[in-house]
Amino acid sequence: MNFLYPGFLFALLAVLIPVIIHLFNFRKFKKVYFSNVAFLKEVQEQNSSKEKLKNLLILAARVLAITFLVLAFSRPFISSNTTSNKASGNIVSIYLDNSYSMDAVNKEGSLLDEAKRRAKEIVKSYQINDRFQLLTNDFEGQHQRLLNAEEFLQAVDEVKISAANKNLQQVINRQQGIFTGGSNRFAYVISDFQQNFVGKEPVKKEEQTQLALVKLSGNELPNISVDSVWFLSPVHQANTSEKIIVRLKNFGNDDAQNVPLKLSINNQQKAVGSINVKAGETAIDTLSYSGLGLGWQRGILSIKDFPLTFDDQLNFSFNVNANQQVLSINGVKTDKYIEALFNADSYFKLSSVSENNINYASFANYSLIVLNGISQLSSGLAQELKNYLNNGGSVVIFPSTETDKTTYSAFLTALKLPAAENLVTEPSRVAQIELKHPLFKDVFEVLPKNMDLPLASRYFTYAERSTTSKENLLQFPAGKLYLARYPINSGQVFLAATGLDEQDGNLAKHPLFVPLMYKIAFESAKDQPLFYTIAKDNVIELPAVKLGANQSLKLIGDGFEVIPDVNHQNGKTLLYVADQIQKAGFYTIKNGDTTLAVVAYNDNRAESEMKYDSQAALEERFGNQKVHFIDAQKENISSAIAEENNGTELWKLCLILSLVFIAAEILLVRFYHTQNKNTKTHEPLN
C-alpha cells in the first residue's frame, strides 16, 4: 500500500490524546467500610472487570477513528500496473472534439458543453503543478504549448465549434508529440466518436502513453446533406441555357419526401425544385437556368433540413469566358478545315501558325492545340508538347501521311504514344463508333440503323503497347485505331490514324467532324474545381501567374484577407492556404486590383453521418493495446481517473471506517452500562 500524501501520517501522533485521557480518567474501585449495616438502605454493586472492558473499547474506538481519519487524508492506494512516478510530474494532453457533430444536443445540453465540463473535471483530478495540453480539431500552434491548470480552464471556455476535421489516429499522433523526457504521459480523448472520426483502420499509440477515451453519448439524428454539384457542359457561355446536376444524400433511417431545392447565382434565384431521397441513399436532380453574364459566378445550392444545417448549403464558383483559345499548327499542304470550323463560332478564338513559325512560350495560353498535317516533328516540339500535357493541356494529332514513318514514330514515342507501324494505302471505312464515350453524349438525337461512318484512303496503323491507356472513339475493322484518346499525365492526346487532306479520306467533310471537334474543344477547356473542402483542400491551383519583385497574391473573403504562400511549378501557380480558411464561403484571389479567380469553400461532409462507434468497436481498433474507456454517462470521471492513475484508492474506505468507529464510541458511552445489582435490606425491628 502506498500513500499519495504521506506527510499526513505524522498526524497519527494524535492517537496519544485519547490514550492520555484514558489513563488519567481511569476509575479505581475502593473498599468502603460500613460501621452499621442497619443504616444501609441500598447497596449498588459494580463489576470491576466489565467496567474495564468498556473503557478499553471506548479507547480503541477513539484510537481507530483518529487513525483512519488520518489515513483518509493521506490518500492510501494499492498500486496498479500503470501507476506512474509521482516525482517526475505529469504531462496531460486532453483532446476536446469541436467538430460539427458536437453541436448535437443530449440531456446534458450540447455535446461540446458537456465535453468542456468533462475536460475541467479531468484537470481538477490532477495536481496543481502538473502541466496540460488542450488540443482541438484546429491543430493551432498554441495547442503545442503546455498550460497550468488555471490557464487550461480559461482556454477550454474559449473553444468553439470548428469546420476543421481530424481522425482519431491524427489526434493521438499529435498528442504524443507533446510528451518529452521522463514525465508521466497521460492522454485523454473526449468525443462522441463518430464512425468517420474513428475510421476503419487500426489505431496505434506509444506504449508509454496512458490513453483514456471519454465517450459522450450523442443521438443518431436524421440528416440530409447537399453532397455535390456538377455541370453537364464543361464550358459556360453568356446568355445561354445550362443545366446543373445536384446530388443529395440521406443519412437518416427514414425516407425524405419533397426536399426543397434552391439554386442562387450571384445572389439571384435561378431555379427551384424538390426531390425525394430514400433512407441511406443518394438522389440526383437536374436544374435548368439561364441569363449568366461574363466573369466569375458565385453559386449556392441550398436545401432546408433540420436539426443539422451545416451541410444544407453548397457553395460553388465558375467562370464564364468570352471565348476559348485554340492553336492550330499547320503543315505546308493543309486545307483550311480547322480554320473554317473554329472561325464559324465566335466563342472560339483560333490562332493558326505554320510549322515553321511556332512560339513555344505561348502554348500555356491555349486550352487546345491541333497538329494539322505537320511534317517537321522535331524533338524540341515533342518536349514542349510534353510540358504542355503535364500542365493539363489537350492535343489533337492529325498526321501527314507523307511524313517519314521513322520520324513520326520517334515523335509519338517521345509523347508516350504508340509508334507508327505501317502506312496503309487501301481504303477502309470506320466500322465502330464508341457511342458510350462522353464525347458523343448528346451528339445524336436518333441513332441511324445504317450509319454512314468516315472513310480513310490512306492511314497509319500503330504498334499498340499493352501498358498504354487508351480510349477508342472510332475504329476500323478488327479493332484498329482510327481515333483514340490517350491520357498523358495531367493532359490528353487525341490521336488520329489519318489526316484531314482529301486524299487521306473524308473525315473533314463528314457530318461527324464538326460535333466531334467541338466536343473535344469543350472537353479541353481548363477550369478550376467548382468547390474546395475546408481543412482538406489546402492547395489552390491557378494558371501560371507572373509576379513582380514586390507583388504578391491576396486571398480575400468576407472580413478576411491573407497573403498565401505561392509556388510556381510546371507552368502552374500554387497557393498554399494551409489552415487559413476556416469558414465556408467565397474567396477572391487578386493580383493587385485584378481578379484572377473566385474559389468556393465548403464544410467537410464527413461530419454529416451521425453514427457512432460503440466501445466494442473502439476496442477492436486498438487491439491488444492498453486503453482505458470512460463512459461519461455512467462513471464519475474523477474517480475513474484516480483509480486508473493511482491504482485502487482506499481513502473513502478509511473515511467510512473512521465514521463507523466514532459512531461505535457514541454507542458505547450512551448504551453500554455495567450490570448493576440492587440489594435491599429491611430496617431492623424496634
Protein Blocks (a to p, Z undefined) as FASTA:
>chain_A
ZZfblmlmmmmmmmmmmmmmmmmmpccddddddfblklpmbdcdddfklmmmmmmmmmmm
mmmmmmmmmmmmnopadddfklccfknopaddddddfbfklmpccfkbpfklmmmmmmmm
mmmmpcfkbccddddfkopaklmpccdfklmmmmmmmpccdfbdcdfklmmmmmmmmpgc
jbdcddddddehiaklnomadcdddfklccdddddddddddddddfbdcdfbfbdcehia
cddddddddfbfbdcehiacdddeehiafbdcdddddehiacddddddehiaedjddddd
dddddfbfklmcccddddddfbdcddddddfkbcfklmmmmmmpmkbccddddfklccfk
lmmmpcbdcdehiablcfklmmmmmmmmmnopacdddddfkbcfklmmmmmmmnopacdf
bdcfbdcddfbdcfkbmklgokambacfblcddddfbdcdddddfklccddfbdcehhia
fbdcddehjbccdddfbdfbfklocklmpmklmmmmmmmmmmmpccddfbdcehklmcdc
dddddddfkbccddddehiacddddddeehiacddekjmbccgcdddddehjacfbdcdd
dddfklmpccdddfklmmmmnomaccddddfklpcfklmmmmmmnopafklmmmmmmmmm
mmmmmmmmmmmccdddddddddddZZ
